Amino acid sequence: MDIRTIKITRREMALRIFPGSSPRVAVNRLTRWINSDVQLRTELVLSGYRPHQRYFLPRQQRIFSRYFS
C-alpha cells in the first residue's frame, strides 16, 4: 500500500483496501472492520482517529498498511 505524506479520504482508503467494491460498499466494509477489530480501533484512536472523520492522516495510513498489507 502506497503511503502518502498527506491525508486521504475515507473513500480512497476504503477503495485501496477493498479494490473490487463500489465506493459505498468499500466504505461500509472498512467502517465495519474498524468497529469489529478492537486492536485496530484502539491503535487508530490513539493516533487521533474519530469515528466520523473524513480523512486519514499519514500515521493512520501506516496503521492500515500494517493490517492490510
Backbone as JSON Lines, residues from 0, in Angstrom:
{"i":0,"aa":"M","n":[0.85,-1.17,0.0],"ca":[0.0,0.0,0.0],"c":[0.9,1.23,0.0]}
{"i":1,"aa":"D","n":[0.65,2.15,-0.88],"ca":[1.43,3.38,-1.0],"c":[0.99,4.36,0.07]}
{"i":2,"aa":"I","n":[1.92,4.79,0.91],"ca":[1.61,5.74,1.97],"c":[1.99,7.13,1.5]}
{"i":3,"aa":"R","n":[1.04,8.01,1.49],"ca":[1.3,9.39,1.12],"c":[1.69,10.19,2.36]}
{"i":4,"aa":"T","n":[2.23,11.35,2.13],"ca":[2.56,12.23,3.24],"c":[1.44,13.24,3.5]}
{"i":5,"aa":"I","n":[0.31,13.05,2.85],"ca":[-0.84,13.91,3.05],"c":[-2.03,13.06,3.47]}
{"i":6,"aa":"K","n":[-3.06,13.73,3.93],"ca":[-4.26,12.99,4.32],"c":[-5.0,12.52,3.08]}
{"i":7,"aa":"I","n":[-5.71,11.38,3.23],"ca":[-6.54,10.87,2.14],"c":[-7.94,10.63,2.68]}
{"i":8,"aa":"T","n":[-8.91,10.62,1.78],"ca":[-10.3,10.46,2.21],"c":[-10.58,9.03,2.66]}
{"i":9,"aa":"R","n":[-11.61,8.92,3.43],"ca":[-12.07,7.61,3.89],"c":[-12.41,6.73,2.68]}
{"i":10,"aa":"R","n":[-13.05,7.34,1.68],"ca":[-13.42,6.6,0.47],"c":[-12.19,6.07,-0.25]}
{"i":11,"aa":"E","n":[-11.18,6.91,-0.4],"ca":[-9.96,6.49,-1.09],"c":[-9.27,5.35,-0.34]}
{"i":12,"aa":"M","n":[-9.21,5.45,0.98],"ca":[-8.59,4.38,1.77],"c":[-9.4,3.09,1.63]}
{"i":13,"aa":"A","n":[-10.71,3.21,1.7],"ca":[-11.57,2.02,1.59],"c":[-11.39,1.35,0.23]}
{"i":14,"aa":"L","n":[-11.28,2.13,-0.82],"ca":[-11.11,1.54,-2.16],"c":[-9.73,0.91,-2.34]}
{"i":15,"aa":"R","n":[-8.74,1.4,-1.61],"ca":[-7.42,0.76,-1.65],"c":[-7.46,-0.61,-0.97]}
{"i":16,"aa":"I","n":[-8.21,-0.69,0.11],"ca":[-8.27,-1.93,0.88],"c":[-9.23,-2.93,0.22]}
{"i":17,"aa":"F","n":[-10.31,-2.45,-0.34],"ca":[-11.32,-3.29,-0.99],"c":[-11.48,-2.83,-2.44]}
{"i":18,"aa":"P","n":[-10.48,-3.09,-3.3],"ca":[-10.48,-2.52,-4.65],"c":[-11.6,-2.99,-5.57]}
{"i":19,"aa":"G","n":[-12.18,-4.14,-5.34],"ca":[-13.22,-4.63,-6.23],"c":[-14.62,-4.17,-5.87]}
{"i":20,"aa":"S","n":[-14.74,-3.34,-4.83],"ca":[-16.04,-2.91,-4.35],"c":[-16.4,-1.53,-4.87]}
{"i":21,"aa":"S","n":[-17.7,-1.24,-4.84],"ca":[-18.13,0.12,-5.16],"c":[-17.71,1.02,-3.98]}
{"i":22,"aa":"P","n":[-17.62,2.32,-4.18],"ca":[-17.19,3.21,-3.09],"c":[-18.04,3.08,-1.82]}
{"i":23,"aa":"R","n":[-19.33,3.03,-1.98],"ca":[-20.2,2.93,-0.8],"c":[-19.99,1.62,-0.05]}
{"i":24,"aa":"V","n":[-19.92,0.53,-0.78],"ca":[-19.7,-0.77,-0.15],"c":[-18.33,-0.82,0.52]}
{"i":25,"aa":"A","n":[-17.31,-0.28,-0.15],"ca":[-15.96,-0.29,0.41],"c":[-15.91,0.5,1.73]}
{"i":26,"aa":"V","n":[-16.55,1.67,1.76],"ca":[-16.56,2.48,2.99],"c":[-17.3,1.74,4.09]}
{"i":27,"aa":"N","n":[-18.43,1.13,3.76],"ca":[-19.18,0.38,4.77],"c":[-18.37,-0.79,5.31]}
{"i":28,"aa":"R","n":[-17.68,-1.5,4.44],"ca":[-16.85,-2.63,4.88],"c":[-15.71,-2.16,5.77]}
{"i":29,"aa":"L","n":[-15.08,-1.06,5.4],"ca":[-13.98,-0.51,6.2],"c":[-14.49,-0.1,7.58]}
{"i":30,"aa":"T","n":[-15.62,0.58,7.62],"ca":[-16.2,1.01,8.89],"c":[-16.53,-0.19,9.78]}
{"i":31,"aa":"R","n":[-17.13,-1.22,9.19],"ca":[-17.44,-2.43,9.97],"c":[-16.16,-3.08,10.48]}
{"i":32,"aa":"W","n":[-15.12,-3.1,9.64],"ca":[-13.86,-3.72,10.04],"c":[-13.25,-2.97,11.22]}
{"i":33,"aa":"I","n":[-13.24,-1.64,11.14],"ca":[-12.68,-0.84,12.23],"c":[-13.47,-1.09,13.52]}
{"i":34,"aa":"N","n":[-14.77,-1.13,13.43],"ca":[-15.6,-1.32,14.62],"c":[-15.5,-2.72,15.2]}
{"i":35,"aa":"S","n":[-15.2,-3.7,14.39],"ca":[-15.16,-5.08,14.89],"c":[-13.78,-5.51,15.37]}
{"i":36,"aa":"D","n":[-12.73,-4.82,14.97],"ca":[-11.37,-5.19,15.37],"c":[-10.9,-4.26,16.48]}
{"i":37,"aa":"V","n":[-10.94,-4.75,17.71],"ca":[-10.63,-3.93,18.87],"c":[-9.2,-3.39,18.82]}
{"i":38,"aa":"Q","n":[-8.26,-4.21,18.43],"ca":[-6.87,-3.77,18.38],"c":[-6.67,-2.67,17.33]}
{"i":39,"aa":"L","n":[-7.23,-2.86,16.15],"ca":[-7.14,-1.84,15.1],"c":[-7.78,-0.54,15.56]}
{"i":40,"aa":"R","n":[-8.96,-0.64,16.11],"ca":[-9.68,0.57,16.57],"c":[-8.88,1.28,17.66]}
{"i":41,"aa":"T","n":[-8.3,0.53,18.6],"ca":[-7.51,1.14,19.66],"c":[-6.31,1.89,19.11]}
{"i":42,"aa":"E","n":[-5.6,1.27,18.18],"ca":[-4.45,1.95,17.57],"c":[-4.87,3.21,16.84]}
{"i":43,"aa":"L","n":[-5.99,3.14,16.13],"ca":[-6.47,4.32,15.4],"c":[-6.87,5.44,16.36]}
{"i":44,"aa":"V","n":[-7.56,5.09,17.44],"ca":[-7.98,6.11,18.42],"c":[-6.76,6.76,19.04]}
{"i":45,"aa":"L","n":[-5.74,5.97,19.36],"ca":[-4.52,6.53,19.94],"c":[-3.79,7.45,18.96]}
{"i":46,"aa":"S","n":[-4.03,7.26,17.67],"ca":[-3.39,8.11,16.65],"c":[-4.23,9.34,16.32]}
{"i":47,"aa":"G","n":[-5.37,9.5,17.0],"ca":[-6.21,10.68,16.79],"c":[-7.47,10.42,15.98]}
{"i":48,"aa":"Y","n":[-7.75,9.17,15.67],"ca":[-8.94,8.82,14.88],"c":[-10.22,9.14,15.65]}
{"i":49,"aa":"R","n":[-11.19,9.68,14.93],"ca":[-12.55,9.88,15.43],"c":[-13.5,9.13,14.5]}
{"i":50,"aa":"P","n":[-14.56,8.53,15.01],"ca":[-15.41,7.67,14.19],"c":[-15.97,8.3,12.91]}
{"i":51,"aa":"H","n":[-16.22,9.59,12.89],"ca":[-16.84,10.18,11.7],"c":[-15.9,11.1,10.92]}
{"i":52,"aa":"Q","n":[-14.59,10.94,11.14],"ca":[-13.68,11.8,10.39],"c":[-13.67,11.4,8.93]}
{"i":53,"aa":"R","n":[-13.43,12.37,8.07],"ca":[-13.49,12.14,6.63],"c":[-12.14,11.81,6.01]}
{"i":54,"aa":"Y","n":[-11.07,12.12,6.74],"ca":[-9.73,11.92,6.2],"c":[-8.9,11.08,7.15]}
{"i":55,"aa":"F","n":[-7.94,10.35,6.59],"ca":[-6.97,9.62,7.39],"c":[-5.62,10.28,7.25]}
{"i":56,"aa":"L","n":[-4.98,10.54,8.36],"ca":[-3.67,11.15,8.39],"c":[-2.59,10.11,8.07]}
{"i":57,"aa":"P","n":[-1.39,10.53,7.73],"ca":[-0.33,9.57,7.4],"c":[-0.08,8.52,8.49]}
{"i":58,"aa":"R","n":[-0.13,8.91,9.76],"ca":[0.1,7.92,10.83],"c":[-1.01,6.88,10.86]}
{"i":59,"aa":"Q","n":[-2.23,7.28,10.52],"ca":[-3.34,6.33,10.45],"c":[-3.21,5.45,9.21]}
{"i":60,"aa":"Q","n":[-2.7,6.01,8.13],"ca":[-2.47,5.23,6.92],"c":[-1.44,4.13,7.19]}
{"i":61,"aa":"R","n":[-0.42,4.44,8.0],"ca":[0.59,3.43,8.34],"c":[-0.02,2.29,9.15]}
{"i":62,"aa":"I","n":[-0.97,2.61,10.01],"ca":[-1.66,1.57,10.78],"c":[-2.42,0.65,9.83]}
{"i":63,"aa":"F","n":[-3.15,1.23,8.9],"ca":[-3.87,0.41,7.92],"c":[-2.9,-0.42,7.09]}
{"i":64,"aa":"S","n":[-1.78,0.15,6.76],"ca":[-0.78,-0.55,5.98],"c":[-0.31,-1.82,6.69]}
{"i":65,"aa":"R","n":[-0.11,-1.73,8.0],"ca":[0.3,-2.91,8.75],"c":[-0.8,-3.97,8.8]}
{"i":66,"aa":"Y","n":[-2.03,-3.56,8.87],"ca":[-3.13,-4.52,8.97],"c":[-3.54,-5.14,7.63]}
{"i":67,"aa":"F","n":[-3.44,-4.38,6.56],"ca":[-4.0,-4.83,5.3],"c":[-2.98,-5.11,4.21]}
{"i":68,"aa":"S","n":[-1.7,-5.09,4.55],"ca":[-0.69,-5.37,3.52],"c":[-0.32,-6.82,3.48]}
